Amino acid sequence: MTPKKTKIVEQEMFEEPMASLLTNSRIEARRKRRLVYDCMNAIVVGQNVVCRKKHKLSFTKGLGLLSVLRGRTSLICQTCKDYDEEITE
């Protein structure tokens, strides 16, 4: 994505109605599993979310930010001893 297009996508994620849709998606996903979104060790690097404790969240550079905002998780998070949950919604 070009920097200009990336900025537009980022803005849309935090504006209504997209923000509410993403929040509802996370709430539903949270009922089934631990979310990367809720872990205090998950940090944003560019357009990806990575683990501060260096756990591999995916086979690439991390999980896409939009995927995490939707409630996606990584298998490693389900049993991770470093999982540090903080639910804010």
HUZIBEL-V414294 format. One record per residue. RES is the residue in three letters. PSI is psi in whole degrees, -180 to 180 (999 if undefined). OMEGA is omega in whole degrees, -180 to 180 (* if undefined). D_CENTER is the distance of its C-alpha to the mean C-alpha in Angstrom with 1 decimal. Layout:
# HUZIBEL-V414294
res=RES psi=PSI omega=OMEGA d_center=D_CENTER
res=RES psi=PSI omega=OMEGA d_center=D_CENTER
This chain:
# HUZIBEL-V414294
res=MET psi=145 omega=177 d_center=18.7
res=THR psi=156 omega=-180 d_center=21.1
res=PRO psi=-40 omega=-179 d_center=20.3
res=LYS psi=-44 omega=179 d_center=21.7
res=LYS psi=-40 omega=178 d_center=19.8
res=THR psi=-44 omega=-179 d_center=16.4
res=LYS psi=-40 omega=179 d_center=17.4
res=ILE psi=-44 omega=179 d_center=18.3
res=VAL psi=-44 omega=179 d_center=15.1
res=GLU psi=-43 omega=-180 d_center=13.2
res=GLN psi=-43 omega=-178 d_center=15.9
res=GLU psi=-31 omega=-178 d_center=15.7
res=MET psi=-26 omega=-175 d_center=12.1
res=PHE psi=9 omega=178 d_center=13.4
res=GLU psi=156 omega=177 d_center=16.8
res=GLU psi=147 omega=4 d_center=18.3
res=PRO psi=-7 omega=-176 d_center=18.3
res=MET psi=-41 omega=-178 d_center=14.9
res=ALA psi=-44 omega=179 d_center=13.3
res=SER psi=-39 omega=178 d_center=15.1
res=LEU psi=-43 omega=179 d_center=14.2
res=LEU psi=-41 omega=179 d_center=10.4
res=THR psi=-46 omega=179 d_center=11.3
res=ASN psi=-38 omega=178 d_center=13.7
res=SER psi=-42 omega=178 d_center=11.6
res=ARG psi=-42 omega=-179 d_center=9.3
res=ILE psi=-44 omega=178 d_center=12.7
res=GLU psi=-45 omega=-180 d_center=14.2
res=ALA psi=-35 omega=-178 d_center=11.7
res=ARG psi=-26 omega=179 d_center=12.0
res=ARG psi=-21 omega=-175 d_center=15.7
res=LYS psi=-28 omega=-172 d_center=15.5
res=ARG psi=168 omega=173 d_center=13.3
res=ARG psi=142 omega=-180 d_center=11.2
res=LEU psi=144 omega=173 d_center=7.5
res=VAL psi=-39 omega=-178 d_center=5.3
res=TYR psi=-35 omega=-175 d_center=4.2
res=ASP psi=-10 omega=-177 d_center=8.0
res=CYS psi=128 omega=-180 d_center=9.1
res=MET psi=-10 omega=177 d_center=11.0
res=ASN psi=-6 omega=178 d_center=11.2
res=ALA psi=126 omega=-180 d_center=7.7
res=ILE psi=151 omega=-180 d_center=8.7
res=VAL psi=128 omega=175 d_center=8.4
res=VAL psi=105 omega=-176 d_center=11.4
res=GLY psi=-122 omega=179 d_center=12.5
res=GLN psi=11 omega=-177 d_center=10.4
res=ASN psi=160 omega=175 d_center=8.3
res=VAL psi=129 omega=180 d_center=6.2
res=VAL psi=169 omega=-180 d_center=9.0
res=CYS psi=128 omega=178 d_center=10.7
res=ARG psi=-27 omega=180 d_center=13.3
res=LYS psi=7 omega=175 d_center=15.5
res=LYS psi=17 omega=173 d_center=15.6
res=HIS psi=142 omega=-179 d_center=14.5
res=LYS psi=113 omega=179 d_center=13.8
res=LEU psi=-22 omega=178 d_center=10.5
res=SER psi=180 omega=180 d_center=12.2
res=PHE psi=-11 omega=180 d_center=15.7
res=THR psi=-149 omega=-176 d_center=14.8
res=LYS psi=0 omega=-178 d_center=13.4
res=GLY psi=-176 omega=178 d_center=9.8
res=LEU psi=146 omega=178 d_center=7.1
res=GLY psi=141 omega=-178 d_center=7.2
res=LEU psi=-47 omega=-179 d_center=5.3
res=LEU psi=-38 omega=178 d_center=6.7
res=SER psi=-43 omega=179 d_center=5.9
res=VAL psi=-41 omega=179 d_center=2.3
res=LEU psi=-27 omega=178 d_center=4.5
res=ARG psi=-17 omega=180 d_center=7.1
res=GLY psi=15 omega=178 d_center=6.4
res=ARG psi=154 omega=178 d_center=6.5
res=THR psi=175 omega=177 d_center=7.4
res=SER psi=146 omega=179 d_center=9.7
res=LEU psi=-37 omega=-179 d_center=13.4
res=ILE psi=-33 omega=-178 d_center=13.9
res=CYS psi=-27 omega=-174 d_center=11.8
res=GLN psi=-29 omega=-179 d_center=14.2
res=THR psi=12 omega=-174 d_center=17.2
res=CYS psi=130 omega=178 d_center=16.0
res=LYS psi=-18 omega=-180 d_center=18.6
res=ASP psi=1 omega=-178 d_center=16.5
res=TYR psi=122 omega=-175 d_center=13.7
res=ASP psi=90 omega=-171 d_center=14.1
res=GLU psi=138 omega=171 d_center=12.9
res=GLU psi=106 omega=-180 d_center=13.1
res=ILE psi=125 omega=-175 d_center=12.7
res=THR psi=6 omega=-180 d_center=13.4
res=GLU psi=999 omega=* d_center=14.0
